[in-house]
Amino acid sequence: MTRLLLLSALLLCICKPSIAQKSTDNSLKEILTKAGNDNVNEVLSKPDQYRVQIIYTEINRDKNNKPSFKNHYFNYDPKLYFNPASTVKLPLAFMALEKLNTLGSKGIDMHTPVVFDSSYVGQKPLLADASSANGLPSIAHFIKRALLISENDPYNRLYQFVGQQEINRSLRRKGYKGSRIVRQFAGYTTEQNRHTNAIRFLNTDGTTRYSQPPLYNPDPIDFSEQIKLGIAHFDSRDSLVNGPYDFTLHNKLPLQDLQKLLQSVMFPASVPKMQRFNLAADDYDFLYRYLSQYPSETSYPKYDTTEFYDSYVKFFFRDSTHHMPEQVRVFNKVGWSYGFLTDVSYVVDFENQVEYMLAATVYVNSDGVINDGKYDYDTIGYPFLYNLGQIIYQHELARERKYKPNLSAFQVKYEKRDPQDTRAALKEVDN
């Protein structure tokens, strides 16, 4: 009987599905808590309430300047859902450039004008873009707008160009099996998001150079895991519903995947070939510029720099001054929605020869009501990410390195605004 009980217990252990364990490095926890920042310690002391996850990536170079990467974690759990919001624009920018490189024989590139037709219920055409230098849309201009201040419609257009099927097949091919990008930021249904617009790339005289027909994704999407958060929410009709908000059909992008996606473009040789994007040297130069350029340096689009200041989408350096340290550049993408704030960054200090990666997400919604527009971004969220960023930055400034990095690969020649440009600046955008 005893042997039978032992055998049954053993079988139960074998058959029981494994549960992902939250990962926390004592070294990272010690760095953060020893800094003595009340805001940071409050969030870290309640990881379940704030759904906080942090990945700090230490980068060390050898004598040949080859980097190695060591990740440190706080409360990281790929199963702990956070809404990725605008961080999904990062892989879409990479995928769009990658797809363009398969169409080189068609005579198109990222700067070729492109227009969108309406091919399915609810879709919106796009024939012009007043924020570009020539008044026409292009893949390059969509990426600029998606990265500089995180505009939404440019993301939708990149999604429509790549197509839902290829987006998610690409994620799986590259090993991001826990990620999915299945929603545009347009209020579409699940079925509408499977369909994308017909697209035409244009010659200089307005004639069509290349046409992409409407795309449809017939592949099944795994929505078997239910994801519900909050105690109440406002629905699409702005009515209060006493029950959690359902994220089951939303985008998913675990923090480790997000960190690895950025690393794959900043350091393509550091990841397996299967995870690299098929990008040309010009693509990397373009991405490095607009992942780190400031709105104040950009003429097209011309953003109002009071509203869209230099640190606007640099959460780890976003303080009340709105200025960035002169010697620092941050190559990153942020997202904010439903009470979630997220940032994934590669940080470079050229003067002090410092580099590292930092990714973090935090949920700040003290009333538990989703879609009410009342989130604790300003009181808890933004201060937490700023203070976290500064603790890691100061730690990196003090950290000894056997070999100082040569960071010339990331020294970008940025644009400069024409002081004589009298065009009205954009003050309101959908982001």
Buried (B, 14 or more C-beta within 10 A) or exposed (E): EEEEEEEEEEEEEEEEEEEEEBBBBEEBBEBBBEBEBEBBBBBBEEBEEBBBBBBBBBBBBEEEEEBEBEBBBBBBBBEBBBBBBBBBBBBBBBBBBBBBBEBEEBEBBBBBBBBBBEBBEEBEEBEEBEBBEEEBBBBBBBBBBBBBBBBBBBBBBBBBBBBBBBBBEBBEEBBBEBBBBBBBBBEBEEEBBBBBBBBBBBEEEEEEBBEBEBBBBEEEBEEEEEBEBBEBBBEEEEEEBEEBBBBEBBBBBBBBBBBBBBBBBBBBEBBEEEBBBEBBEEBBEBBBBBBBBBBBBBEBBBBBBEBBBBBBBBBBBBBEEBEBEEEBBBBBBBBBBBBBBBBBBBBBBBEBBBBBBBBBBBBBBEEBBBBBEEBBBEEBBBBBBBBBBBBBBEBBEEEEBEEEBEBEEBEBEBBEBEEEEEEEBBEEBEB
